[in-house]
Amino acid sequence: MEEGLGAALVWLDYAAVFVFGASGALAAARRKHDIVTFTFFAAVTGVGGGTLRDLLIDAPVFWVIAPEYLIAPLAAALAVWLFGAGKARLIILTWLDALGLCAYAVIGAAKALAFGVPAGAAVVMGVLTATFGGVLRDVLAEEPSVLLKREIYVSAALVGAGVFVVLNVAGVPQMPAALAGFAVGLAIRAGAILFRWSLPGFPGRTTTDEAD
């Protein structure tokens, strides 16, 4: 299990790897790839953000020291292969990505704090953990990156990680702080999905696909 994370957060970490892995497999499904590519997409999406975080904070890469983490994206790929067909695939992909985004924002910030990273940088590590796997998924699937759309995405991870770090620094126990950060981030991301919330664009811009 991941060094520096409480037992309850480790389960949230597994869940995040699984749902991000499922989002990667669903992206492969849209391209009608084979099962090997399914598992590759799922693994890269599931562990990509955490790998970048660990390299930046000089921590052992989590899935190298705990290979059981790879079971989660592989299970996600198999589940999508068996049950993921249908017209609702894009909707499922969007919501799985939202859940993974908000869970990983908290997990990334928590691990950074556990390794002595200052609070502000820990928030950044949460954002990178939450978003990098999705970026890799979109590149592999040759899809427009969600980071290049005006729909709120990075902002949700930023706020979720920020809420967790502020509460944690204020002395709130880790799990309640994590649940609060996850809930706030997910509420913002859900609003973006359901109501198309977005931040104001730069005045005079000529495109509608800028990142938030």
N, C-alpha and C positions, 0 to 999 in steps of 0.2 A: 504493500500500500504506500501511497505517496508520503514521503517524509515531510513533516511540518504541518500536516492537515489532521484535524480531529476526525474521529471515527465517523461521525455523522456526515461531515463534509466529504469524506472519501466516497461514500455512497452517492452523494450528489455529483461527485466527479465522474464516477462510473456512468451515471445516468446521462451526464452531459456528453461523454464520449460516445455513448450509444445513440443518442438522438442526433448528434452531429454526423455520426457514421451513417445513420439512416438517411439523413439529408443528402449525403454524398452518394449513397446507393440509388436514391431516387433520381438524382441528376444523371447517373449512369443509365437508369431505366429510360429516361427521356430520349437518350441517344441509342437505346436498344443494344447496349453492349452485352458481352457475355459475362458469365459468373465470375471469371477471374478479374475482369475490369471492375465489376461491381465491388468485389472485396478490396481492390486497390483504391477505388474512389472512397469507399467507406473508411478505410484505414487512414488515408491521407487527411481526409476531412476531420475525422475523429481526433487524431493526435497532433495535427499540424500546429494549432495554436499553442498547445501545451509544450510542444517541442521548442518552438521559438522562445517562449517564456523562459524555459529552463536554461537554454543556451545564453540568454541575455543576463540572467541573474546568477550564472555560474553554478547552477544546481545540476545534479545528475539527471539526465533525461529520464522522465518518469517511466516510460514504457520499456526502456532498456533495463532498468533495475527491477521493474515489476511487469514482466511480459504478459501477465494475465490481463492487463489493460487492453491488449490486442483482441481479446475474446469478445469484448463489447462491440466494436465496429464489425467484426466478422459475423457475430450473431445478428447485427442489424442488417448487414448485406443479405444474409440468408432469409431473414424475415421479409425484406422487400422483394427478394427474388420470388418467394412463395406467395406473398399476399399483397404486394405493392401495386398490382396493375389496377387500372381504372381511371375514370375521368377526374377523380378527386385527388390525383397524385400531386398536382401543383399546389393545391391548398394544403395538403399534408406536409409537403416540403417546406412551405412557408412557415407553418406553425412549429414544425420540428426545429427549423432553423432558429425561430424566436426563442424556444425553450433552451436550446443549446447555447445560444448567444448569452442569455441572461444568467444561466447557471455557470458558464465558463468565465463570465466577467467577475463573478464573486470568487470562484475557485482560484483564478489567476491572481487576483489581488490578495487572497488569503495566503497563498503559498509565498508570494513575494514578501509579505509582511513577516512570515515565519522565517524567511532567510535574511531578515534584517534590512530589507529595502525600505527607504523612507516612504512615508504615507503617499505623497504626491506621485512618486515613481511607481508605487504599488498599484495605484489607480490605472496608470498607463499600462502596466503589465496585465491588469485585468482586461483592458480593452484589446490589447494585442492577442491575448489568449482567446478572447471571444470572437475575434473577427478574422484571424489569419487562416484558420481552417476553411472558412467559407470562401475566402479569396482564392485559395488553392483549388477548391472545388469548382468554382466558376471558371477558372483558367483551364482546368482539365476538361471541363464540359463544353468549353468554348461558348460560354454564356456571358452576357453583359454582367459585370460585377455589380453587386448590390451597393458597393461603396461609391459607384458612379451615378447613383440615382438620388434624387432629392428626398425620397422617402426616408424618414428618421430610422437610422440603424446604429451607426456608431454612437450617436447621442444616447441611445437606450443603454448600451453597454457602459458608457462613461458614467451615466447617472447611477446605474445599479452598482457598479464598482465603487463609486464615490460614497454612496449611502452606506455600504458595508464598511468601508475604511473609516469613515467618520464615526460610526457607531462603535466600531471595534476600538478605535483610539480613545473614545469616550468611556470605555470600560464595559460596554454591553457584551454579554457572553457571545461566543463566536457563532453558535447556531442561530439564535434569534437575529443577530446582526446579518447573517448570511441570508436568512429567509426574507428579511426586510429588503435587503438589496436586490435579491432575486425578484420579489414581488413588484417593487417600484420599477425596475428595469423592464419587466414583462408587461406591466400596465402601459408604459410608454410605447413599447414596441407594438403591443396589441392595438393601441390607438392609431399608430401609424398604418397598420395593416387594415384595420376596419374603417377608419375615417380619413385615411390618407393625410395624416398630419405630416407637416414638413417645416423645416426652418426657412426663413427668408433667404432668397438667393441674392447674389451680388447684383446691385443695380445695373441695368443695361446688359445683363447676360443674354446670350443668344440661343442657349440650349436649355432644355428642361431636365437634363440628366446629371446634375451636379450632386456631389455627395453631401450628406449632413453629418 
